[in-house]
Amino acid sequence: MKANKQNTAIVIPVYNSEKYLAKLLTKILHFFPKENIFAVDDGSSDKSAEICSSYGINLFKFLQNSGKGSALKKGFEEAIKNNFVFAITLDSDLQHDPDKIPDFIKKQNEKESDLVIGKRNFSLTKMPLHRICSNTLTSFIVSLVTGYRVFDSQSGYRLYNLNLIGRLNFVSQKYQFETEIILKFAKLKARIDFIEIETIYSGQKSYISHFRDIMNFIKIVIHEMRN
């Protein structure tokens, strides 16, 4: 099956992004109607939820911060309930340019992909050194474990086949959830493809705890290797 504007949802995990949401949602609405957009507010303390609500999109709110994985899972569940077959995920802080959305659909249509991942440019002129190191290391490990050539395992700008998502049971709740998906899709021999996306770092606040998330990454890789 091929992705299109009728069968594809947009899933956005949101956390304290009031500074970016108006521009983000305005851009997304150039491509998709509000009924296709599912925002999950992960316990924000700012006005993120109010801004999402003002755009009339589907909004789900967690009372406390539960992690990016939990927000994505909730968005996928709601998209599936509403009979969407594919979902495009992007972050709420404009590090993912919505203008690339058609490229994800085009790649899926060309390859009939189950997962399309946005590949960033790992360059010191584009990305902080510590992020280059962690992304390079995790991508190498995921490639080694899965047998797939994974160029950017930490990119959250993706297109998913929801039929596969609905078949799987996930254990992750935080950032390692996106790694868990790659590992599980690889076990299913899913088609995984990549497209080039812009690398955008413009002073956005990071909510990643590097030591904690590296440990969680290691745990999920070990878990998937044992199961």
C-alpha positions as CSV (number, residue, x, y, z in Angstrom):
1,M,0.0,0.0,0.0
2,K,1.1,3.5,-0.7
3,A,1.0,6.6,1.5
4,N,-1.1,9.6,0.5
5,K,-2.8,12.6,2.1
6,Q,-5.9,10.6,2.9
7,N,-4.3,7.6,4.7
8,T,-1.4,9.4,6.4
9,A,-1.5,11.0,9.9
10,I,1.0,13.5,11.3
11,V,2.0,12.6,14.9
12,I,3.8,15.3,17.0
13,P,5.1,14.6,20.5
14,V,5.0,18.0,22.2
15,Y,6.9,19.3,25.2
16,N,7.3,22.9,26.1
17,S,7.3,24.1,22.5
18,E,5.1,27.2,22.6
19,K,7.9,29.2,20.9
20,Y,7.7,27.0,17.8
21,L,4.2,25.5,17.5
22,A,2.4,28.2,15.6
23,K,4.9,28.2,12.8
24,L,5.2,24.4,12.8
25,L,1.4,23.8,12.6
26,T,0.9,26.5,10.0
27,K,3.4,24.8,7.8
28,I,2.0,21.3,8.3
29,L,-1.5,22.6,7.5
30,H,-0.3,23.5,4.0
31,F,0.0,19.7,3.4
32,F,-2.6,18.1,5.6
33,P,-6.0,19.0,7.1
34,K,-6.3,19.4,10.8
35,E,-8.1,16.1,11.2
36,N,-4.9,14.3,10.2
37,I,-2.7,15.9,12.8
38,F,-2.3,14.3,16.2
39,A,-0.4,16.2,18.9
40,V,0.4,14.6,22.2
41,D,1.3,17.1,24.9
42,D,3.8,15.3,27.2
43,G,3.1,17.3,30.4
44,S,4.2,20.7,29.2
45,S,4.4,23.5,31.7
46,D,4.0,26.3,29.1
47,K,1.1,27.1,26.7
48,S,1.9,24.3,24.2
49,A,-1.4,22.5,24.7
50,E,-3.4,25.8,24.4
51,I,-1.7,26.6,21.1
52,C,-2.4,23.1,19.7
53,S,-6.0,23.4,20.7
54,S,-6.4,26.7,19.0
55,Y,-5.5,25.1,15.7
56,G,-8.3,22.5,16.0
57,I,-6.1,19.5,15.6
58,N,-6.4,16.3,17.6
59,L,-4.8,16.9,21.0
60,F,-4.1,14.5,23.8
61,K,-2.6,15.6,27.1
62,F,-0.5,13.8,29.7
63,L,-0.7,15.3,33.1
64,Q,3.0,14.6,33.7
65,N,6.0,14.1,31.5
66,S,6.1,10.5,30.5
67,G,8.7,10.5,27.8
68,K,8.9,10.8,24.0
69,G,8.2,7.1,23.5
70,S,5.0,7.3,25.5
71,A,3.8,10.3,23.5
72,L,4.5,8.6,20.2
73,K,2.8,5.4,21.2
74,K,-0.3,7.4,22.2
75,G,-0.3,9.3,18.9
76,F,0.1,6.0,16.9
77,E,-2.8,4.4,18.9
78,E,-5.1,7.3,18.1
79,A,-4.1,7.4,14.4
80,I,-4.8,3.7,14.1
81,K,-8.2,4.1,15.8
82,N,-9.0,6.7,13.2
83,N,-8.1,4.3,10.4
84,F,-4.9,5.9,9.2
85,V,-2.4,3.5,7.6
86,F,0.7,5.6,7.8
87,A,2.1,8.2,10.1
88,I,4.8,10.8,9.8
89,T,6.4,11.9,13.0
90,L,8.3,15.1,13.5
91,D,9.5,17.0,16.6
92,S,7.7,20.1,17.8
93,D,10.7,22.4,18.0
94,L,11.2,23.0,14.2
95,Q,14.3,20.9,14.0
96,H,12.4,19.0,11.4
97,D,11.3,21.1,8.4
98,P,7.7,20.3,7.5
99,D,8.4,21.2,3.9
100,K,10.1,17.8,3.6
101,I,6.9,15.9,4.3
102,P,6.1,15.3,0.5
103,D,9.6,13.8,0.1
104,F,8.8,11.1,2.8
105,I,5.6,10.2,0.9
106,K,7.4,10.2,-2.4
107,K,10.1,7.8,-1.1
108,Q,7.5,5.5,0.4
109,N,5.6,5.4,-2.8
110,E,8.7,4.6,-4.8
111,K,10.0,1.8,-2.5
112,E,6.8,0.8,-0.7
113,S,8.7,1.4,2.5
114,D,7.5,0.3,5.9
115,L,9.8,2.9,7.5
116,V,11.4,6.0,6.0
117,I,13.9,7.8,8.2
118,G,15.3,11.3,7.7
119,K,19.1,11.3,7.5
120,R,20.9,14.3,8.8
121,N,24.3,15.6,7.8
122,F,26.8,14.6,10.6
123,S,29.1,17.6,10.2
124,L,30.6,19.9,12.8
125,T,29.2,22.8,10.8
126,K,25.7,21.4,11.2
127,M,25.6,19.4,14.5
128,P,27.2,19.7,17.9
129,L,30.2,17.3,18.4
130,H,28.6,15.3,21.2
131,R,25.5,14.7,19.1
132,I,27.7,13.6,16.1
133,C,29.5,11.1,18.4
134,S,26.4,9.7,20.0
135,N,24.5,9.5,16.6
136,T,27.5,7.8,14.9
137,L,28.0,5.3,17.6
138,T,24.3,4.3,18.0
139,S,23.8,4.1,14.2
140,F,26.8,1.8,14.0
141,I,25.5,-0.4,16.7
142,V,22.0,-0.6,15.3
143,S,23.4,-1.4,11.9
144,L,25.6,-4.2,13.4
145,V,22.7,-5.7,15.3
146,T,20.1,-5.5,12.6
147,G,22.1,-6.2,9.5
148,Y,20.6,-3.1,7.9
149,R,22.7,0.0,7.0
150,V,21.2,2.5,9.4
151,F,22.4,6.0,8.6
152,D,20.7,8.0,11.4
153,S,19.2,5.9,14.2
154,Q,18.3,8.9,16.4
155,S,16.4,10.9,13.8
156,G,12.8,11.4,14.8
157,Y,11.6,12.6,11.4
158,R,10.1,9.5,10.0
159,L,7.3,7.8,8.1
160,Y,5.9,4.6,9.6
161,N,3.6,1.8,8.4
162,L,1.0,1.7,11.1
163,N,-0.1,-1.8,10.2
164,L,3.3,-3.0,11.5
165,I,3.3,-0.7,14.5
166,G,-0.1,-2.1,15.5
167,R,1.3,-5.7,15.5
168,L,4.2,-4.9,17.9
169,N,4.5,-4.7,21.7
170,F,6.9,-2.0,22.9
171,V,8.6,-1.7,26.2
172,S,10.3,1.7,25.8
173,Q,8.8,5.0,27.0
174,K,11.5,7.6,26.3
175,Y,13.9,8.4,23.5
176,Q,15.1,4.8,23.0
177,F,11.6,4.0,21.7
178,E,12.6,5.1,18.2
179,T,15.6,2.7,18.3
180,E,13.3,-0.1,19.5
181,I,11.1,0.4,16.5
182,I,14.1,0.0,14.1
183,L,15.2,-3.2,15.9
184,K,11.7,-4.7,15.8
185,F,11.0,-3.7,12.2
186,A,14.3,-5.3,11.2
187,K,13.2,-8.5,12.8
188,L,10.1,-8.5,10.7
189,K,12.3,-7.9,7.6
190,A,10.5,-4.6,7.0
191,R,11.6,-2.3,4.2
192,I,13.6,0.6,5.7
193,D,14.7,3.5,3.6
194,F,16.2,6.9,4.1
195,I,16.0,10.4,2.7
196,E,18.2,13.4,3.2
197,I,16.9,16.1,5.5
198,E,18.3,19.4,6.7
199,T,20.3,19.4,10.0
200,I,18.8,22.2,12.1
201,Y,20.1,23.2,15.5
202,S,19.1,26.8,16.3
203,G,19.5,27.0,20.1
204,Q,16.5,24.8,20.9
205,K,16.7,23.5,24.5
206,S,17.6,19.8,24.6
207,Y,15.7,17.5,27.0
208,I,18.0,14.6,26.4
209,S,20.0,13.3,29.4
210,H,23.0,11.8,27.5
211,F,24.2,9.3,30.1
212,R,20.7,8.1,31.0
213,D,19.6,7.8,27.4
214,I,22.8,6.0,26.3
215,M,22.2,3.5,29.1
216,N,18.6,3.1,28.0
217,F,19.8,2.6,24.4
218,I,22.1,-0.2,25.6
219,K,19.4,-1.8,27.6
220,I,16.9,-1.9,24.6
221,V,19.5,-3.3,22.3
222,I,20.3,-6.0,24.7
223,H,16.6,-6.7,25.3
224,E,15.9,-7.0,21.6
225,M,19.0,-9.3,21.0
226,R,17.7,-11.6,23.7
227,N,14.1,-11.7,22.5
